[in-house]
Amino acid sequence: MIVDFILLLQFFTRIPINNNVEYNEIRYGKSSKFLPLVGGVIGILLVLFYKLLSYKLESTYLIATFVLIAEILLTGALHLDGFSDSFDALFSYRDRDRMLEIMKDSRIGVNGVIGVGLLLVLKIFLIASVHVNFIYIMPIISRLGLVYSASISTYAREKGMGGAMIINTGKKEFFVAFLISLILILPVIDLKVLICIVFVIFLTHLNTLSVVKKIGGTTGDTLGMTVELNEIYILILALFLV
């Protein structure tokens, strides 16, 4: 368990860990069940940073901006990259093969730029408007959604690192990830948080079906997009559930 968790921290964050863990596709794929735990680490760090800034700054929007920057630095913009690549591809209205080619292109297109720009602005305003508890649960539930998306889909490509997780993540991995998520959010759990989980899984389901319809499966990029969209869903739900 500890080795799997360290493996995920090395892949999904920029937290410096001097521990050489041997990569194995099946092990990496099945370790997806611990992704909410990675989200928990990110959530705790973001909340601590938020509270530290709150002592020094009065502007909630400035605090939210720095918290967002901290999240980007912690994740190395990994999910943002997947978000921009997915937007470029899915909104190109090309055929399946061309969409998959666009996702692999290292250049960012107009759709990606617009999507990322709107996402970041919206995120700043939302973070500034919600209770700090939702900043904590945001990375946990969003990654639970990633596990769910991988568990109900197939890999759209023939090979790739994203495929290792999508192919090896099933209902068992999602169930374990769900239990881990519940344990992590116990300190802040209430009806609003439970509603957030239900809605995020539902919206992830619809989003995954839409992606599968367009490209015949999911990819590492679309899973990254799922994380970013889920964080927005959680923050918006937090506003409506006040």
LOZA-413161 format. One record per residue: residue in three letters; x, y, z of N, C-alpha, C, O in turn. Coordinates in steps of 0.02 Angstrom, whole numbers, plus 32768, in hexadecimal, padded with zeros to 4 digits. Example, Ala and Ser with C-alpha at 12.3 -4.5 7.8 and 13.67 -1.06 7.14 Angstrom:
BEGIN
Ala82947EE4818682677F1F818682947F5B818682C87F5A81A7 Ser82827F90816282AC7FCB816582858002818A829E80398192 
REM end
This chain:
BEGIN
Met80297FC38000800080008000802B803F8000801F806D7FD9 Ile805D8041802D8089807C803280AF80867FF180B680BF7FDA Val80C880507FD480ED80557F9580C080707F5D80D5809A7F36 Asp808280577F5A8052806E7F28804380B87F31803F80DE7F00 Phe803B80CD7F6F802D81137F7F806781407F6A805D81757F4D Ile80A4812A7F7980DF81507F6580E481557F1A80F681897EFE Leu80D5811E7EF880D6811D7EAF80A681527E9280B881757E63 Leu806A81567EAE803A81877E97805081CE7EA7804681FB7E7E Leu806D81D97EE28085821C7EF380BB82327EC280BE826D7EB0 Gln80E582047EAD811A82157E7E80FF82267E39811A82517E16 Phe80C982047E2580AD820F7DE3807D824A7DE1807C826F7DAF Phe805782547E16802182857E14802E82C57E3B800482F27E3C Thr806882CA7E5B807983097E7D80C383197E7080E882F17E55 Arg80D583567E85811C836A7E81813A836D7EC7816C838E7ED3 Ile811B834A7EF6813583457F398176831D7F37817582E37F21 Pro81AE833A7F4D81EF83167F4781F282D97F7581F082DF7FB2 Ile81F8829F7F5681FD82607F7C823982397F61823982237F28 Asn826B82327F8B82A8820E7F7682A081C47F8482BF81A87FB2 Asn827781A47F5C826B815D7F648260813E7F1F822E814D7EFF Asn828F81157F09828A80F77EC7825C80B97EC9827080847EE1 Val822080C37EB081F0808C7EAD81EF80707E6681E680957E36 Glu81F7802E7E6081F8800F7E1E81B480137DFE818180027E1C Tyr81B3802B7DBF817380337D9B815C7FF17D7F81827FCC7D60 Asn811C7FE37D8A80FC7FA77D6F80B77FBC7D5980907FD77D80 Glu80A67FAF7D1980677FC77CFD802A7FB07D247FFE7FD87D33 Ile80287F707D347FED7F557D577FE87F737D9D7FB37F867DB3 Arg80227F767DBF80227F927E02800F7FDC7E017FE87FF37E2B Tyr802A80007DD1801A80477DC97FCF80507DBC7FAF807B7DDA Gly7FB480277D8F7F6D802C7D7F7F40801E7DBA7F1180437DC6 Lys7F4E7FE97DDE7F247FD67E167F2D80037E537F0380047E80 Ser7F6480297E547F6F80577E8B7F4180947E877F4180BE7EB4 Ser7F1A80987E517EEC80D07E487EBD80D87E847EA5810F7E92 Lys7EB080A27EA87E8380A47EE17E9C80D27F187E7680E87F44 Phe7EDD80E27F177EFA810E7F497EFE81577F337F1981817F56 Leu7EE281667EF97EE381AB7EE07EC081DD7F0F7ED882157F17 Pro7E8781CA7F2E7E6981F87F5F7E98820A7F987E9582407FB4 Leu7EC481DA7FAA7EF581E77FDE7F27821C7FC87F3C82477FEF Val7F3A82197F887F65824E7F6B7F4082917F6F7F5D82C47F7F Gly7EFF828F7F5E7ED682CB7F637ED382E57FAA7ED083227FB4 Gly7ED282B77FDB7ED082CC80207F0F82F280357F0B83248059 Val7F4982DA801D7F8882FD802B7F868343800D7F998374802D Ile7F7083487FCE7F6B83897FAD7F3A83B67FD27F4783F17FDD Gly7F01839A7FE57ECE83C080087EE683DD804A7EDA84178059 Ile7F0A83B580717F2583CC80B17F57840580A67F56843780CA Leu7F8283FE80757FB4843280667F93847280507FA884A98063 Leu7F5F846C80277F3C84A8800F7F1884CC80487F188509804B Val7EF984A680757ED684C480AE7F0884E780DD7EFB851F80F4 Leu7F4084C780EA7F7484E681147F8D852780F57F9685598118 Phe7F97852680B47FAF856180907F79859880927F8885D3809B Tyr7F3A858380897F0285B2808B7EFE85D580CF7EF6861280D3 Lys7F0485AE81057F0085CA81487F3B85F881577F34862B8179 Leu7F7685E5813F7FB1860F81487FA8865281257FB986878141 Leu7F8F865080E87F84868E80C27F4E86B980E27F5186F780E0 Ser7F1C869881007EE486BD811F7EFC86EA81587EDC871C8167 Tyr7F3486D881787F4F870281AE7F70874181937F75877381B7 Lys7F87873E81557FAF877581397F88879F81067F9687DA80FE Leu7F57878080E47F3487A280AE7EEA87A980BE7ECC877E80DE Glu7ECD87E080A87E8587EB80B37E5C87D980757E2287C6807C Ser7E7987E0803A7E5487D37FFC7E4B87887FF17E7C87637FEA Thr7E0D87717FF17DFF872A7FE57E1287157F9E7E2486DB7F92 Tyr7E0E87437F6F7E2087337F2A7E6B872B7F227E8287017EFB Leu7E9187537F467EDA874C7F457EEF870A7F657F1B86E77F4D Ile7ECE86FA7F9D7EDB86BA7FBE7ECC86807F8F7EF386517F89 Ala7E9286847F6E7E7C86507F3F7EAE86487F067EBB86107EF0 Thr7EC986807EEE7EF9867E7EB87F3886587ECD7F51862E7EA8 Phe7F5186687F097F8D86467F227F8085FC7F307FAC85D27F25 Val7F4485EC7F487F3385A67F547F3185807F127F4985477F0E Leu7F16859E7EDF7F13857E7E9D7F5A85747E817F6985407E65 Ile7F8585A67E8A7FCB85A07E747FED85667E99801285407E7B Ala7FDF85617EDA7FFC852B7F027FE584E77EE9800C84B87EE5 Glu7FA584E27ED77F8B84A27EBC7FAD84907E7B7FBF84577E6F Ile7FB684C27E4F7FD884B67E0F801F849F7E19803784727DF7 Leu804284BE7E49808884AB7E58808B84657E7580B8843F7E65 Leu805B84547EA0805A84127EBF804F83DA7E8D806C83A57E92 Thr802583E87E5B801483B47E29803F83BA7DEA803B838F7DBE Gly806783EF7DE5808E83F87DA8806384067D6C807783F97D33 Ala802784217D777FF784307D427FE683F37D187FD183F97CDE Leu7FEE83B87D367FE283797D117F9B83757CF77F9083657CBD His7F6A83827D227F24837C7D0E7F0F83B67CE17EE383AE7CB6 Leu7F2D83F17CEB7F1E84297CBF7F35841A7C787F14842D7C47 Asp7F6E83F87C727F8783E57C307F5683B67C0D7F4783BD7BD2 Gly7F3D83857C347F0B83577C187ECB837B7C067EAB836B7BD4 Phe7EB883AC7C2F7E7C83D37C237E8383F97BE17E5583F87BB7 Ser7EBB841B7BD67EC484437B997EC884177B5B7EAB84277B28 Asp7EEC83DF7B617EF183B07B287EAD83947B167E9C838D7ADB Ser7E8683837B497E4383677B3E7E1483997B1E7DEE83897AF0 Phe7E1883D87B357DED840B7B187DFF84187ACF7DD384207AA5 Asp7E40841A7AC07E5684237A7B7E3B83EC7A4E7E2483F97A16 Ala7E3D83AE7A677E2883757A3F7DDC836E7A3B7DC083697A04 Leu7DBB836E7A747D7383607A767D4983977A557D1383897A3C Phe7D6383D57A567D3E840B7A377D59841E79F27D4A845479D8 Ser7D8083F179D67D9983FC79917D6683E3795E7D6883F57923 Tyr7D3883B879767D04839B794B7D22837479107D06837478D9 Arg7D5B8354791D7D7A832A78EB7D6682E178F77D4082D37926 Asp7D8082B378CE7D71826D78DA7D9B825279137DC88274792C Arg7D8D821679287DAC81F879637DF881F8795F7E1A820E798D Asp7E1381E079287E5C81DB79217E7E821F79257EB382267943 Arg7E5F825179057E7B829479067E7982B2794D7EA782D47961 Met7E4382A479727E3F82BC79B77E77829F79E17E9582C37A09 Leu7E85825E79D97EBA823E79FF7EFE825B79EC7F2A82617A17 Glu7F07826D79AD7F46828C79977F4E82D179B77F8482E379CD Ile7F1782F779BA7F19833A79D77F2D83367A207F5283617A39 Met7F1483047A447F2582FC7A8B7F6F82F07A957F8B83067AC7 Lys7F8F82CF7A657FD682C07A6C800282FB7A57803E82FC7A67 Asp7FE5832B7A34800A83657A1D802083907A597FF683A27A83 Ser8060839F7A5E807A83C67A978064840F7A95806984327AC7 Arg804D84267A5B8037846B7A557FF084737A6F7FC784457A6A Ile7FE284AD7A8A7F9E84BB7AA37F7984E57A707F9485147A54 Gly7F3A84D47A647F1184F87A347EE3852B7A547EE585367A91 Val7EBA854A7A2A7E8D857F7A427E5C85647A767E5185847AA9 Asn7E3F85297A697E0F850D7A997E2F85007ADD7E10850B7B11 Gly7E6D84E87ADB7E9084DA7B197E9F85197B407E97851B7B7D Val7EB5854D7B1D7EC4858D7B3D7E8685AB7B5D7E8785C17B97 Ile7E4F85AC7B367E1185C97B507DF885A07B8C7DE485BC7BBF Gly7DFA855E7B857DE285327BBB7E0A853C7BFB7DEC85437C31 Val7E4C853C7BF67E7685437C317E6D85897C507E6A85907C8D Gly7E6A85BC7C267E6086007C3F7E2086077C667E2086227C9D Leu7DE985EE7C4A7DA885F27C6D7DA985C87CAD7D8D85DC7CE0 Leu7DC9858E7CA97DCD85627CE37DF085847D1E7DD885827D56 Leu7E2985A37D107E5185C27D457E2D85FE7D647E2C86067DA1 Val7E0E86277D3A7DE986617D537DAF864A7D7E7DA486647DB5 Leu7D8A86197D657D5086007D8A7D6585E17DCC7D4485E97DFF Lys7D9D85BD7DCB7DB5859C7E077DC985CF7E3D7DBB85C47E78 Ile7DE886057E297DFC86397E597DBE86557E7B7DBC865B7EB8 Phe7D8B86677E547D4E86847E707D2A86527E9D7D0E86657ED0 Leu7D2B86127E8A7D0885DF7EB17D2D85D07EF37D0D85CB7F27 Ile7D6F85CA7EF07D9685BD7F2C7D8D85F67F5E7D8A85EB7F9B Ala7D8986327F447D80866D7F6F7D3B866F7F8F7D3086957FBF Ser7D0C86487F757CC7864D7F8B7CAE86137FB67C7786167FD1 Val7CD685DD7FBC7CBF85A27FE07CE1859B80237D1485BB8031 His7CC38570804D7CE18561808F7D21853980847D2685128055 Val7D51854380B07D92852380A97D8D84D780A87DB884B5808C Asn7D5984BA80C77D51847180C77D4C845580807D63841D8073 Phe7D2F847C80537D278464800E7D6984687FE87D7284447FB6 Ile7D9784927FFE7DDA84937FE07DFE84537FF37E2684397FCC Tyr7DEF8439802E7E0D83FA80447DF083BE801D7E1683948005 Ile7DAE83BB80177D9083807FF77D9683827FAB7D8F834E7F8A Met7DA183BE7F8F7DA483C67F467DD483967F247DBF83737EF6 Pro7E1483927F387E4183647F167E33831A7F257E4882EF7EFF Ile7E11830D7F5C7E0182C77F6D7DC982AC7F407DD182797F1F Ile7D9182CF7F407D5782B87F197D6582BB7ECE7D4D82917EA8 Ser7D8B82ED7EB87D9A82F37E707DC282B67E587DB7829F7E20 Arg7DEF829E7E827E1782637E6F7DEF82227E777DFC81F07E55 Leu7DBE82237EA47D9081EA7EA87D6A81E57E657D5F81AE7E4C Gly7D58821E7E4A7D3782207E097D6382057DD27D4C81E37DA5 Leu7DA482147DD67DD481F87DA57DD381AC7DA77DD1818C7D73 Val7DD581907DE37DD581477DEB7D94812A7DCE7D9580F67DAD Tyr7D5C814C7DDB7D1C81357DC07D1C81357D747D0681057D54 Ser7D35816C7D577D3881717D0E7D61813A7CF07D4E811C7CBD Ala7D9B812B7D0F7DC680F67CF67DA580B17CFD7DAF80857CD4 Ser7D7D80A97D337D5F80687D417D2680567D127D16801B7D0A Ile7D0780887CF27CCD80797CC77CDE80807C7D7CB1807B7C53 Ser7D1D808C7C6D7D2F80977C277D68806A7C117D8680477C39 Thr7D75806C7BD07DAE80487BB47DE0807B7B997DD080B67B93 Tyr7E1C80647B8A7E4F80917B717E45809F7B277E3C80707B00 Ala7E4880DE7B157E3A80F17ACF7E7580E67AA07E6C80E57A63 Arg7EB080DE7ABC7EEC80D37A937F03808A7A977EE880637ABD Glu7F35807A7A6F7F5180367A707F82802E7AA97F877FF97AC8 Lys7FA880647AB87FD880617AEF7FE480A87B0B7FD580DA7AEA Gly7FFF80A97B48800B80E97B69800580E17BB47FE580B27BCC Met802481107BDB8023810B7C237FDC81117C3F7FCB80F17C71 Gly7FB2813B7C1E7F6D81427C357F4981007C317F1C80F27C59 Gly7F5C80D77C007F3C80967BF77F4880677C317F1C803F7C42 Ala7F83806B7C507F9380407C897F60804A7CC17F4D801A7CE2 Met7F4C80887CCC7F1D80957D027ED580847CED7EB080667D13 Ile7EC380967CB17E7E808A7C997E7080407C937E3B80287CA6 Ile7EA0801A7C777E977FD27C6D7E947FAC7CAF7E6E7F7D7CB6 Asn7EBC7FC27CE07EC27F9D7D1F7E967FB87D577E9B7FA17D90 Thr7E6C7FE97D487E3F80047D7B7DF97FEA7D6E7DDC7FF47D39 Gly7DDE7FC87DA07D9A7FAC7D9A7D6E7FBF7DD47D7E7FEE7DF9 Lys7D387F9B7DDD7D087FAA7E127D287FA37E577D177FC87E85 Lys7D557F727E5F7D767F677EA07D9F7FA47EB47D9C7FBC7EED Glu7DC67FBE7E837DF07FF97E917DC580357EA27DD6805C7ECE Phe7D8D803D7E7F7D6180757E8E7D42806E7ED47D3D809F7EF8 Phe7D2E80317EE67D1080267F287D4180387F607D2F80597F91 Val7D8080227F587DB380327F8A7DC0807D7F8C7DC6809B7FC2 Ala7DC3809D7F517DCD80E57F4D7D94810B7F6F7D9F813E7F90 Phe7D5780F17F677D1C81107F867D21810C7FD37D12813D7FF5 Leu7D3580D27FEC7D3C80CA80357D7380F880507D6A81178085 Ile7DAB80FC802D7DE1812880427DCA817080437DDA81968071 Ser7DA4818480107D8A81C8800D7D5D81D880497D62820D8066 Leu7D3181A9805A7D0581B380937D2C81BC80D47D1B81E680FE Ile7D60819380DD7D89819881197DAC81DD811C7DAF81FC8150 Leu7DC581F380E37DEA823280E07DBD826F80EF7DD482A0810D Ile7D7E826B80DA7D5282A580E37D2982A181237D0082CD8130 Leu7D33826C814B7D0D8265818A7D1182A381B77CDE82B581D5 Pro7D4B82C581BC7D4F82FF81E87D21833981D37D0F836381FC Val7D0E833B81927CE68373817A7CA4835B815B7C808383813D Ile7C95831C81637C5C82FF81407C19831B815B7C0F83218198 Asp7BED832A812D7BA8833D813D7B7E832F80FF7B97831380CE Leu7B3F834181017B13833380C87B2B835480887B2683378052 Lys7B468392808E7B5E83B680527B97839180307B99838B7FF3 Val7BC4837780587BFD8352803D7BE78312801B7BFF83017FE5 Leu7BB782EF80397B9D82B1801C7B7982BF7FDA7B7F82997FAA Ile7B5482F77FD77B33830B7F997B6683197F637B5D83087F29 Cys7B9D83397F777BD483487F487BEE83087F297BF983047EEC Ile7BF982D57F527C1482967F397BE582777F067BFA82627ED0 Val7BA582757F177B7382567EEA7B70827B7EA87B70825C7E73 Phe7B6D82BE7EAB7B6882E57E6E7BA782E07E437BA382DC7E06 Val7BE282E07E637C2182DB7E3E7C2682987E1A7C3B82967DE0 Ile7C1382627E3B7C1482207E1A7BE3821F7DE07BF282037DAB Phe7BA8823B7DEA7B76823E7DB57B8F82657D797B88824F7D40 Leu7BAB82A07D867BC582CB7D507C0182AB7D2E7C0A82B17CF2 Thr7C2B82887D557C6482647D397C4B822D7D0A7C6982227CD5 His7C16820C7D1E7BF981D77CF47BE381F37CB17BF281D77C7C Leu7BBF822B7CB27BA7824B7C747BE182627C4A7BE1825A7C0D Asn7C1382807C6A7C4D82997C467C7482607C247C8A82667BEB Thr7C7B82297C497CA081EF7C2E7C7B81D17BF27C9A81C07BC0 Leu7C3A81CB7BF77C1281B17BC07C1981DD7B827C1D81C47B4A Ser7C1B821F7B8C7C23824E7B557C6782457B337C6C82457AF6 Val7C9B823E7B5B7CDF82357B417CE481F37B1B7D0081F07AE4 Val7CC981BD7B397CCB817B7B197CA7817D7AD67CBD815D7AA6 Lys7C6F81A17AD27C4981A67A957C7281C77A5D7C6B81B67A23 Lys7C9D81F87A707CC4821D7A3F7D0381F97A297D1581FA79EE Ile7D2781DA7A597D6881BD7A467D6D81737A567DA281557A4F Gly7D3681547A6A7D35810B7A747D5480F47AB57D6180B87ABC Gly7D6081207AE37D7D810E7B247D97814C7B477D8481847B36 Thr7DC181427B787DDF817B7B9B7E2B81777B957E4781437B82 Thr7E4D81AE7BA57E9681B17BA37EAF81D27BE37E8781E97C0C Gly7EF181D57BEA7F0D81F97C237EF982427C237EED825F7C58 Asp7EF4825F7BE77EE082A67BE17E9882B07BF97E8A82DF7C1D Thr7E6B82847BE47E25828E7BF77E1B82817C427DEE829D7C61 Leu7E4682567C607E42824D7CA87E59828C7CCC7E3E829F7D00 Gly7E8C82AE7CB07EA282EE7CCC7E6B83227CC77E6083487CF6 Met7E4983237C8E7E1083507C857DDA83417CB97DBA836F7CD3 Thr7DCF83017CC67D9C82ED7CF87DAC830A7D3C7D7F83227D5F Val7DEB83087D507DFF83247D917DF0836F7D947DD383877DC5 Glu7E0483947D607DF983DC7D5F7DAF83ED7D5F7D99841B7D83 Leu7D8883CB7D377D4083D87D347D1F83C77D777CF383EC7D8E Asn7D3483907D967D17837D7DD67D2583B07E0C7CFA83BC7E37 Glu7D5F83CE7E0A7D6F84027E3C7D40843E7E337D2A845C7E65 Ile7D32844F7DF67D0284857DE87CBC84727E007C99849A7E1E Tyr7CA884347DF17C66841C7E077C5F84227E537C2C84397E6C Ile7C93840C7E777C91840C7EC07C8A84537EDA7C6184607F07 Leu7CB084817EC07CAF84C77ED77C6C84E87EC77C52850E7EF0 Ile7C4F84DA7E8C7C0E84F67E7B7BD884D97EA87BAC84FE7EC0 Leu7BDA84987EB47BAA84787EE17BAF84957F277B7D849E7F49 Ala7BEB84A57F3C7BF684C17F7F7BD285047F867BB885147FBB Leu7BD0852A7F4F7BAC856B7F507B6085617F557B3E85837F7B Phe7B4785327F2E7AFF85277F2B7AE485047F6A7AA985087F7A Leu7B1184E27F8E7AFB84BC7FC97B0284E2800A7AF684C78040 Val7B15852280057B1C854C80417AD9855580647AD585768097 
REM end
